[in-house]
Amino acid sequence: MANPTPAPTPSRLEIQITGIRKHVAKCITEIDGSECGVRSAAWDTPMQTNSWMREHAADTGHKLFEKRTEEPVSIFSRPAQMRAQ
C-alpha cells in the first residue's frame, strides 16, 4: 500500500528589514529642459543628506530636490497560522 502524499502546508510571504535605512537625495532642478539628476551618497542619517542638498544648492543655485529613504528587505515563507473556528 502506497503512502498518501501529505497536503501542502499553507504558507504566507513575510517581509523582514535586513539592514539599516539609508537616506539619499537627487537634484531635480530643470536646466535647459533637462533635469540636473546629480545624486547624493547614501547615508545612515537624514542630516547628512540635508547638508549635501545645501552644499549642492550653494554651489549651483539649484533649488529642487527629492529625498528618499531606502531599506534592504528580504522576503521569506512562513507557515500560515490556522484560524480557530
C-alpha atoms as one frame of an Amber mdcrd trajectory, in Angstrom:
protein
   0.000   0.000   0.000   1.434   3.372  -1.034   1.774   6.191   1.474  -0.558
   9.103   0.683   1.101  12.378  -0.257   0.705  14.847   2.600  -1.259  18.017
   1.869   0.933  21.100   1.393   1.241  23.310   4.450  -0.348  26.725   3.869
   2.227  29.491   3.975   2.432  33.239   3.550   5.215  35.528   2.437   6.732
  37.731   5.133   8.912  40.811   4.683  11.796  41.447   7.060  14.011  44.523
   7.164  17.559  43.234   6.838  19.680  46.349   7.081  19.921  49.979   8.044
  17.654  52.530   6.355  19.645  54.805   4.049  18.861  58.417   3.141  19.553
  59.751  -0.351  18.781  62.909  -2.324  18.635  63.773  -6.000  18.663  67.205
  -7.598  15.629  67.506  -9.878  16.142  71.154 -10.800  15.420  71.636 -14.501
  18.214  73.192 -16.547  17.752  73.882 -20.268  14.873  71.373 -20.438  16.698
  68.565 -18.615  16.855  67.508 -15.002  20.189  68.028 -13.205  19.997  64.446
 -11.872  23.018  64.609  -9.538  22.586  62.174  -6.652  24.000  62.243  -3.167
  25.713  59.360  -1.476  23.557  57.132   0.765  23.842  57.910   4.478  22.522
  56.440   7.734  21.032  59.756   8.901  18.981  62.426   7.111  21.201  65.246
   8.418  23.995  64.310   6.025  21.536  64.325   3.116  20.304  67.784   4.148
  23.876  69.063   4.284  24.569  67.670   0.810  21.476  69.435  -0.608  22.513
  72.758   0.984  26.028  72.423  -0.426  24.785  71.492  -3.921  22.341  74.433
  -3.845  25.080  76.836  -2.723  27.464  75.589  -5.450  24.946  75.511  -8.313
  21.952  77.662  -7.385  19.708  74.601  -7.797  16.674  74.599  -5.506  14.561
  71.489  -6.209  15.398  68.068  -4.733  13.847  64.691  -3.983  14.671  62.956
  -0.701  14.154  59.227  -0.313  14.791  56.511   2.179  15.856  53.045   1.131
  15.897  49.965   3.308  17.042  46.485   2.339  14.421  43.812   2.918  14.126
  40.049   2.451  11.013  38.042   1.699  10.608  34.567   3.162   7.841  31.979
   3.548   6.319  31.346   6.936   3.680  28.738   7.748   0.248  30.379   7.806
  -1.492  30.343  11.146  -4.700  28.388  11.188  -7.656  30.386  12.488  -9.748
  28.978  15.319 -13.398  28.422  14.463
